[in-house]
């Protein structure tokens, strides 16, 4: 892990995915497990403290940039006034996502990866097909997405489950290039977020709202 002391209140460090794995963590731990992601963070902070004598006092702001081969993390001590209100941070960088230490670290990392080509795993087709599921907070987001072009010729289904809507979309290896898949996923993730739920759970416990031509149907009846 590479550590750079920016100033008295800020330290920046870079950790590669290989280093993360050597420490006994994997990418799933970082993206989806709050307990494991926090464990990794505090392990790194212990190392920062030992090498740079960076004392952890009061609230921290964590800024994360997901790179192709690792993570670059900026940690800043938030300064407080006498009445406990936060002042502006001594340093900010628009390249980084930002959250308070009390928030979920893995949620920021996930946001940093959504829609970034450099963060995508190499696309692997299984039996010539890729399945992808995204989650919408509101049906209005589905309507807004239906107004965008380039989605009508894919196999799609829409499910309702636990007060949310889930889109199932399928890509066939013989009919699409990897670059086009990236473009489609980037578009989808402007209106929704990738879901870890499986199609089997949706089929078993969800309600099938539309069995095919989701965007064409939504655009026809709701736009």
Helices and strands as residue ranges (DSSP letters): E 2-7, E 10-16, H 17-22, H 27-32, H 34-52, E 60-66, E 70-77, E 97-100, H 105-113, G 117-119, E 129-136, H 139-146, E 155-161, E 164-172, G 173-175, H 178-191, E 193-194, H 199-205, E 207-210, H 214-222
